[in-house]
Amino acid sequence: MSLDIDSLTLDELYALHDRVVERISHLEVIKARLDMMALNLGTRVTFDSKYGRQFGTVVKFNRKTVVVISEEGRKWRVSPTLLTPVKDLKESDTTPGVLKTGG
């Protein structure tokens, strides 16, 4: 698709800008909702912040963000696109020197 914006008037460019911003916002909401559908309340997640890697639990869903309570008790509002679910490992799977046997 090709659009010759050089021929548009200033008013037409402003209208085009408004439509583009509206479309981007709509697509971001759809993506956030799809990412939220992969999570449940109580899901353990991780994400990066300016304070380093954070681990926490999903406690609430907002329109565009997810509220996560970190292990330190801090409340974070995070875009669901930045969250990664954490798989729970059994203690025996993480204990050094323990070899699982089949019998």
C-alpha positions as CSV (number, residue, x, y, z in Angstrom):
1,M,0.0,0.0,0.0
2,S,1.4,3.4,-1.0
3,L,0.1,6.7,0.2
4,D,1.4,9.9,-1.2
5,I,1.4,12.2,1.9
6,D,3.2,15.0,0.0
7,S,-0.1,15.9,-1.7
8,L,-2.1,16.1,1.6
9,T,-3.0,19.4,3.2
10,L,-2.2,20.2,6.8
11,D,-5.7,19.4,8.0
12,E,-5.6,16.1,6.1
13,L,-2.2,15.2,7.7
14,Y,-3.6,16.0,11.2
15,A,-6.6,13.7,10.4
16,L,-4.3,11.0,9.2
17,H,-2.2,11.3,12.3
18,D,-5.3,11.0,14.5
19,R,-6.4,7.8,12.6
20,V,-2.9,6.3,12.9
21,V,-2.6,7.0,16.6
22,E,-6.1,5.6,17.1
23,R,-5.3,2.4,15.2
24,I,-2.0,1.9,17.1
25,S,-3.8,2.3,20.4
26,H,-6.5,-0.2,19.3
27,L,-3.8,-2.8,18.3
28,E,-2.0,-2.3,21.6
29,V,-5.2,-3.0,23.6
30,I,-5.8,-6.2,21.5
31,K,-2.3,-7.4,22.1
32,A,-2.5,-6.7,25.9
33,R,-5.8,-8.6,26.1
34,L,-4.3,-11.6,24.3
35,D,-1.3,-11.6,26.6
36,M,-3.5,-11.3,29.6
37,M,-5.5,-14.3,28.5
38,A,-2.3,-16.4,29.0
39,L,-2.2,-15.4,32.7
40,N,-4.5,-16.2,35.6
41,L,-4.8,-14.7,39.1
42,G,-2.1,-16.2,41.2
43,T,0.2,-16.9,38.3
44,R,3.9,-16.6,39.3
45,V,5.7,-14.2,36.8
46,T,9.0,-12.5,36.3
47,F,9.8,-9.2,34.5
48,D,12.7,-6.8,34.2
49,S,12.6,-3.4,35.9
50,K,15.1,-0.6,36.4
51,Y,15.8,-2.3,39.8
52,G,16.6,-5.6,38.1
53,R,14.7,-8.9,37.6
54,Q,11.5,-9.0,39.6
55,F,9.5,-12.1,40.6
56,G,6.0,-11.9,41.8
57,T,2.4,-13.0,41.6
58,V,-0.5,-11.7,39.5
59,V,-3.2,-10.2,41.7
60,K,-5.3,-8.1,39.4
61,F,-6.1,-7.3,35.8
62,N,-6.6,-3.8,34.6
63,R,-7.6,-2.6,31.1
64,K,-4.0,-2.4,29.8
65,T,-1.8,-3.6,32.7
66,V,-1.5,-6.4,35.2
67,V,-0.9,-5.8,38.9
68,V,1.9,-7.9,40.3
69,I,3.0,-8.2,43.9
70,S,6.7,-8.8,44.1
71,E,8.4,-11.2,46.5
72,E,9.4,-8.1,48.5
73,G,5.8,-7.0,48.8
74,R,6.0,-4.1,46.3
75,K,3.0,-3.5,44.0
76,W,3.8,-3.2,40.3
77,R,1.6,-2.3,37.3
78,V,3.1,-4.0,34.3
79,S,2.2,-4.4,30.7
80,P,1.3,-8.1,30.2
81,T,3.6,-8.2,27.2
82,L,6.6,-7.8,29.6
83,L,5.6,-10.7,31.9
84,T,7.0,-14.2,31.7
85,P,5.2,-17.0,33.6
86,V,7.5,-18.8,36.0
87,K,7.4,-22.6,36.0
88,D,7.3,-24.1,39.5
89,L,10.1,-26.6,40.0
90,K,9.8,-29.5,42.4
91,E,12.3,-29.2,45.2
92,S,13.9,-32.5,44.2
93,D,14.5,-31.2,40.7
94,T,16.6,-28.3,42.1
95,T,18.4,-30.1,44.9
96,P,22.1,-30.4,43.9
97,G,23.5,-33.9,43.9
98,V,20.2,-35.7,43.9
99,L,19.8,-38.1,41.1
100,K,16.3,-39.3,40.2
101,T,15.8,-43.0,39.6
102,G,13.0,-44.9,38.0
103,G,12.4,-47.4,40.8
